[in-house]
Amino acid sequence: MNTSIKIIKVYEEIIDFIASGTTPQSVIDFRLSEIAQERLEDLIYSSKNNELTTEDKRELDHYLTLEHIMTLAKAKAHKLINAGAK
């Protein structure tokens, strides 16, 4: 499977999650599929060992961007939950 198809599948996971409706807690609990998580771990391992191809580097960049977005969303969700608890 080429990189563009792999990363499209990850985007689809996140789009499906958002489209199905979210709550602050579901955002906090969100995790990528096991397959996507394993691929990310493989890319990180390859990166640490200077074994990334140009295509792998692009794929890793997409993962890192998505991870950053989800980290920001999770932080916001925590704030919403904490604000509601007051």
Phi, psi and omega in degrees: 000130181281167186302316184297323178290320179299312184288328175300320179297322178292316176301318179298323177302314182289319178298315178299319179299312181295315183295332181283355180096137182231161170233163177306319181292322179293328176295315179300320184279348185299134174223146174295160177299161180300320180298314180294319179297318178297319179297317178300315179298320177297317180295319179296317177301312180298322179296316180296334181258015179053044182243014182280135170280170177300318179296317178297321179298317178298317180297314179299319178301319177297314179302315182294323176296313179296321179297320178297315179299315181292326176297317177296318179296320180293321177297317178296320179297319177299317179298318179297317179295316180294324178293325179287338182278350183274000000 
